[in-house]
Amino acid sequence: MSRFWSDQVAGLTPYVPGEQPKVNNLLKLNTNEHPYGPSPRAINAIREQAGDALRLYPDPNSTALREAIAQAHGIGLDQVFVGNGSDEVLAHVFHGLFLRQGRPLVMPDITYSFYPTYCKLYGVPRQVIPLAEDFSLRVEDYTATFETAPAGIIFANPNAPTGIALSLTEIASIASAHRDSVIVVDEAYVDFGAESAVALLPEFDNILVVQTFSKSRSLAGLRVGFALGSSELIQGLVRVKDSFNSYPLDRLAQAGALASFLDTEYFEETRRAVMLARDTLQGQLLSLGFDVLPSKANFVFARHPQYEGAALMQALRERQILVRHFTAPRIQQFLRITVGTQDDCHRLYTELSRIVADTP
Ligand SMILES: *Cc1c(COP(=O)(O)O)cnc(C)c1O
């Protein structure tokens, strides 16, 4: 507490991101970064921008990037919003679309932990629905009529940190049950095997899809995310953005993201390599006695019936491997392990098999 803080600050619960260690030689499987670098075309495009042009402000509307995204999805330019990472896009969503006369925002108990943080920041009341015993999202809980019509419903698909995905039919049934609520589908991991709700946009003006360049395009360091939806929803976000920061994407980010987005060949190749490594890793973890949730993401969420998640995380750390452990109820036993290269996964598997064999 400080006497200088504004009234709201003491009450916030800031999000704690996964560790970014300064030490070398650590195998980082803790923040769902892509193991392969970004497209070489993206790096070239960024280099080209790193010159005298930096004197000038960037395009405030990131038009070229938005046009490429719109075209690829067969939607209008006015249906694409970009921001400084999807976390910023999500922040504008909370501010611009979820603050509606005290109506709640509905979300699962286990999901991306930034959502509760934004609820606190913007004063959005939260209504939490527990996931089923097997950590799947029970669709009938979301198609039900709520006491107060929610301002919105938000979930990640595939969900984080479970990796479990909903089908488009399931998402459509949630959206059609609440036509006056904004249904936000956070697709940070969709490119690793789930179906994108972009296909539902022609039918639903209340669905907003949020995606990022951080995971499947290996550009976490560039900070680019985007939202797709009806122009009405997008306009709401633009109004917040232009009241907050007109230039959320710098010149390097716009150029790098555009070149990356257009390099479909590299994108396909690298995301497929990750999916393949994931499927191998899931099998290996099962063979070590882990329960593994069925993942459509670039991470696996697994627990061992005989070992505490925190203890396994610590043991791996001593062997120079970082994985993520959450202390939230229901998931303390679990580790969230980012899928690396085949070699990374093999190193993890080897160390885990030693840990599991060593300790009684
Ligand atoms: C990583 C992640 C984000 C944030 O992505 P950035 O674009 O890097 O801000 C948003 N949602 C989920 C579910 C994520 O896992």
The ligand as an SDF file (V2000), in Angstrom:
LIG
                    3D

 15 15  0  0  0  0  0  0  0  0999 V2000
   -0.8720  -16.4400  -24.5030 C   0  0  0  0  0  0  0  0  0  0  0  0
   -2.3220  -16.1530  -24.3420 C   0  0  0  0  0  0  0  0  0  0  0  0
   -2.8460  -14.8790  -24.5690 C   0  0  0  0  0  0  0  0  0  0  0  0
   -1.9750  -13.6750  -24.7310 C   0  0  0  0  0  0  0  0  0  0  0  0
   -1.3320  -13.5830  -25.8720 O   0  0  0  0  0  0  0  0  0  0  0  0
   -0.5190  -12.2950  -26.2750 P   0  0  0  0  0  0  0  0  0  0  0  0
   -0.9870  -12.0490  -27.6510 O   0  0  0  0  0  0  0  0  0  0  0  0
    0.9060  -12.6870  -26.1880 O   0  0  0  0  0  0  0  0  0  0  0  0
   -0.8660  -11.1620  -25.3530 O   0  0  0  0  0  0  0  0  0  0  0  0
   -4.2140  -14.7030  -24.5170 C   0  0  0  0  0  0  0  0  0  0  0  0
   -5.0310  -15.7220  -24.2070 N   0  0  0  0  0  0  0  0  0  0  0  0
   -4.5620  -16.9410  -23.9260 C   0  0  0  0  0  0  0  0  0  0  0  0
   -5.5110  -18.0230  -23.5790 C   0  0  0  0  0  0  0  0  0  0  0  0
   -3.1950  -17.1810  -23.9750 C   0  0  0  0  0  0  0  0  0  0  0  0
   -2.7200  -18.3780  -23.6520 O   0  0  0  0  0  0  0  0  0  0  0  0
  1  2  1  0
  2  3  1  0
  2 14  2  0
  3  4  1  0
  3 10  2  0
  4  5  1  0
  5  6  1  0
  6  7  2  0
  6  8  1  0
  6  9  1  0
 10 11  1  0
 11 12  2  0
 12 13  1  0
 12 14  1  0
 14 15  1  0
M  END
$$$$
